[in-house]
Amino acid sequence: MSVKPARTLTFKCKKCAKPVTVYLQKVSACSHIQPYQGICSCGEVHLHATGQKDAVASYLESGGAWTHHHHH
């Protein structure tokens, strides 16, 4: 039985230090990660993801625009 990822997570904003809630994205970039996204009240966009380490790193480096990653 797999554990469902949390729907929301909270982080401290890098710009203003206020708490930012990021929400689990319904459409995953790929099956290896669960991407999260949120926007702070100061306007700073926050991305987070859980799952396979290299896939998460690629997603975060792309700024959330990452859509590839298919195994053949």
Z-matrix of the N, CA and C atoms (Angstrom, degrees):
N
C 1 1.457
C 2 1.533 1 109.68
N 3 1.308 2 116.05 1 124.88
C 4 1.459 3 119.17 2 -178.17
C 5 1.529 4 110.79 3 -88.87
N 6 1.313 5 115.29 4 147.37
C 7 1.462 6 121.53 5 178.66
C 8 1.525 7 108.36 6 -85.29
N 9 1.314 8 116.79 7 128.53
C 10 1.466 9 120.03 8 178.23
C 11 1.518 10 109.58 9 -72.73
N 12 1.346 11 118.05 10 139.43
C 13 1.464 12 120.29 11 178.24
C 14 1.522 13 110.67 12 -68.52
N 15 1.317 14 116.10 13 152.93
C 16 1.461 15 121.26 14 177.06
C 17 1.525 16 109.92 15 -62.48
N 18 1.320 17 116.57 16 143.19
C 19 1.469 18 120.03 17 -179.78
C 20 1.521 19 112.44 18 -75.96
N 21 1.316 20 116.68 19 -28.68
C 22 1.463 21 120.33 20 178.06
C 23 1.523 22 109.91 21 -137.67
N 24 1.322 23 115.63 22 149.12
C 25 1.461 24 122.85 23 174.71
C 26 1.521 25 106.60 24 -135.04
N 27 1.323 26 117.08 25 154.63
C 28 1.466 27 119.88 26 -179.49
C 29 1.529 28 110.17 27 -121.28
N 30 1.318 29 116.17 28 134.17
C 31 1.461 30 123.29 29 179.64
C 32 1.520 31 109.16 30 -129.27
N 33 1.307 32 115.86 31 163.16
C 34 1.460 33 120.55 32 174.75
C 35 1.531 34 107.95 33 -90.51
N 36 1.315 35 116.22 34 132.31
C 37 1.464 36 121.18 35 -179.65
C 38 1.530 37 110.26 36 -64.40
N 39 1.334 38 115.69 37 135.83
C 40 1.470 39 120.94 38 178.89
C 41 1.529 40 111.43 39 -70.79
N 42 1.347 41 117.07 40 -26.20
C 43 1.463 42 120.90 41 -178.07
C 44 1.519 43 113.07 42 -86.10
N 45 1.338 44 116.94 43 -51.57
C 46 1.464 45 119.59 44 -170.77
C 47 1.528 46 114.13 45 -116.36
N 48 1.341 47 117.30 46 -2.62
C 49 1.474 48 123.92 47 177.51
C 50 1.533 49 114.70 48 69.01
N 51 1.327 50 117.81 49 8.48
C 52 1.458 51 120.30 50 174.51
C 53 1.531 52 109.58 51 -78.85
N 54 1.334 53 117.86 52 154.55
C 55 1.461 54 119.07 53 176.33
C 56 1.527 55 111.66 54 -69.91
N 57 1.317 56 116.48 55 138.39
C 58 1.459 57 122.47 56 179.10
C 59 1.521 58 107.58 57 -122.06
N 60 1.316 59 117.63 58 130.15
C 61 1.459 60 121.10 59 176.02
C 62 1.521 61 108.20 60 -95.54
N 63 1.330 62 116.36 61 126.05
C 64 1.467 63 121.14 62 175.39
C 65 1.524 64 107.87 63 -106.89
N 66 1.305 65 115.92 64 144.21
C 67 1.457 66 122.37 65 -174.42
C 68 1.516 67 110.96 66 -111.62
N 69 1.323 68 116.09 67 141.70
C 70 1.459 69 121.44 68 176.99
C 71 1.517 70 109.23 69 -63.14
N 72 1.321 71 116.78 70 127.97
C 73 1.456 72 121.26 71 -179.89
C 74 1.523 73 109.38 72 -79.04
N 75 1.314 74 116.16 73 135.38
C 76 1.464 75 121.13 74 -178.07
C 77 1.531 76 111.77 75 -65.78
N 78 1.328 77 116.37 76 -39.59
C 79 1.458 78 120.82 77 -178.82
C 80 1.519 79 108.75 78 -98.41
N 81 1.313 80 116.05 79 108.31
C 82 1.462 81 120.27 80 -178.91
C 83 1.517 82 110.18 81 -77.85
N 84 1.334 83 116.65 82 142.75
C 85 1.465 84 121.88 83 176.82
C 86 1.533 85 110.22 84 -61.58
N 87 1.311 86 116.28 85 -35.72
C 88 1.465 87 121.48 86 173.80
C 89 1.516 88 108.76 87 -162.25
N 90 1.301 89 116.98 88 170.23
C 91 1.468 90 120.91 89 -174.00
C 92 1.524 91 113.20 90 -71.99
N 93 1.339 92 117.85 91 -10.72
C 94 1.465 93 121.00 92 -176.75
C 95 1.523 94 114.60 93 -85.36
N 96 1.337 95 116.01 94 -12.99
C 97 1.478 96 119.00 95 -177.61
C 98 1.517 97 111.28 96 -136.19
N 99 1.334 98 115.28 97 158.67
C 100 1.457 99 122.19 98 170.36
C 101 1.527 100 106.25 99 -115.91
N 102 1.338 101 117.67 100 104.57
C 103 1.469 102 119.78 101 -177.93
C 104 1.528 103 112.57 102 -81.42
N 105 1.314 104 115.43 103 143.79
C 106 1.465 105 122.75 104 176.51
C 107 1.515 106 108.45 105 -123.67
N 108 1.339 107 116.40 106 151.39
C 109 1.456 108 120.61 107 176.97
C 110 1.517 109 109.83 108 -150.04
N 111 1.328 110 116.01 109 143.24
C 112 1.451 111 121.23 110 177.13
C 113 1.513 112 110.13 111 -156.61
N 114 1.331 113 116.50 112 163.35
C 115 1.466 114 121.52 113 179.35
C 116 1.516 115 108.61 114 -127.29
N 117 1.316 116 116.21 115 128.84
C 118 1.462 117 122.13 116 178.60
C 119 1.525 118 109.96 117 -72.88
N 120 1.326 119 115.75 118 161.20
C 121 1.469 120 119.86 119 177.11
C 122 1.528 121 112.16 120 -62.91
N 123 1.349 122 116.82 121 -21.09
C 124 1.472 123 119.92 122 177.34
C 125 1.535 124 111.83 123 -83.51
N 126 1.339 125 117.06 124 -5.76
C 127 1.465 126 120.49 125 177.05
C 128 1.516 127 114.65 126 101.72
N 129 1.325 128 117.61 127 -5.97
C 130 1.460 129 121.88 128 -179.69
C 131 1.533 130 109.83 129 -73.98
N 132 1.334 131 116.64 130 127.93
C 133 1.464 132 121.05 131 178.20
C 134 1.524 133 109.23 132 -85.43
N 135 1.321 134 116.26 133 134.45
C 136 1.459 135 121.66 134 178.77
C 137 1.507 136 110.11 135 -116.71
N 138 1.330 137 115.77 136 130.90
C 139 1.460 138 121.91 137 175.72
C 140 1.514 139 108.92 138 -116.40
N 141 1.320 140 115.59 139 146.03
C 142 1.451 141 121.18 140 176.02
C 143 1.518 142 106.44 141 -150.92
N 144 1.306 143 116.98 142 156.93
C 145 1.458 144 120.19 143 174.17
C 146 1.518 145 108.82 144 -154.77
N 147 1.324 146 115.63 145 151.52
C 148 1.453 147 120.95 146 174.31
C 149 1.524 148 108.20 147 -122.53
N 150 1.319 149 116.25 148 152.00
C 151 1.456 150 120.11 149 179.06
C 152 1.517 151 111.75 150 133.18
N 153 1.325 152 116.02 151 -147.45
C 154 1.456 153 122.60 152 -177.29
C 155 1.525 154 110.91 153 -60.67
N 156 1.331 155 116.20 154 126.79
C 157 1.466 156 121.55 155 -169.93
C 158 1.528 157 114.30 156 -56.03
N 159 1.335 158 118.69 157 -47.96
C 160 1.477 159 120.08 158 -177.96
C 161 1.528 160 111.59 159 -69.69
N 162 1.317 161 117.29 160 -34.43
C 163 1.466 162 120.83 161 177.98
C 164 1.525 163 110.67 162 -67.65
N 165 1.336 164 116.40 163 -41.60
C 166 1.471 165 121.39 164 177.07
C 167 1.522 166 110.23 165 -61.57
N 168 1.340 167 116.81 166 -45.31
C 169 1.467 168 121.36 167 179.96
C 170 1.530 169 110.96 168 -60.18
N 171 1.322 170 117.47 169 -43.22
C 172 1.465 171 121.36 170 179.15
C 173 1.524 172 111.23 171 -63.13
N 174 1.330 173 115.58 172 -41.98
C 175 1.469 174 120.60 173 179.75
C 176 1.524 175 110.96 174 -62.84
N 177 1.323 176 116.89 175 -46.94
C 178 1.463 177 120.78 176 -177.91
C 179 1.521 178 111.53 177 -67.98
N 180 1.331 179 117.77 178 -38.62
C 181 1.471 180 121.80 179 178.74
C 182 1.519 181 111.57 180 -64.09
N 183 1.332 182 117.16 181 -31.45
C 184 1.462 183 120.87 182 -177.61
C 185 1.527 184 112.25 183 -81.71
N 186 1.336 185 116.96 184 -5.16
C 187 1.457 186 120.08 185 -178.68
C 188 1.520 187 112.77 186 73.51
N 189 1.327 188 116.28 187 23.72
C 190 1.457 189 120.44 188 177.34
C 191 1.519 190 114.02 189 88.26
N 192 1.335 191 117.05 190 0.10
C 193 1.461 192 120.55 191 -178.41
C 194 1.527 193 111.88 192 -90.90
N 195 1.299 194 115.77 193 2.83
C 196 1.453 195 123.04 194 -173.81
C 197 1.522 196 111.40 195 -72.54
N 198 1.324 197 117.38 196 123.96
C 199 1.462 198 120.32 197 -176.90
C 200 1.517 199 113.43 198 -128.66
N 201 1.328 200 118.65 199 -9.62
C 202 1.463 201 119.83 200 -178.61
C 203 1.524 202 110.30 201 -86.09
N 204 1.276 203 117.41 202 -160.61
C 205 1.467 204 125.98 203 177.60
C 206 1.521 205 109.94 204 100.24
N 207 1.309 206 114.63 205 71.94
C 208 1.465 207 120.24 206 176.87
C 209 1.516 208 108.50 207 -119.44
N 210 1.309 209 115.06 208 134.40
C 211 1.469 210 119.65 209 175.69
C 212 1.518 211 108.64 210 -93.60
N 213 1.341 212 115.25 211 132.30
C 214 1.473 213 119.04 212 179.09
C 215 1.503 214 109.84 213 -112.37
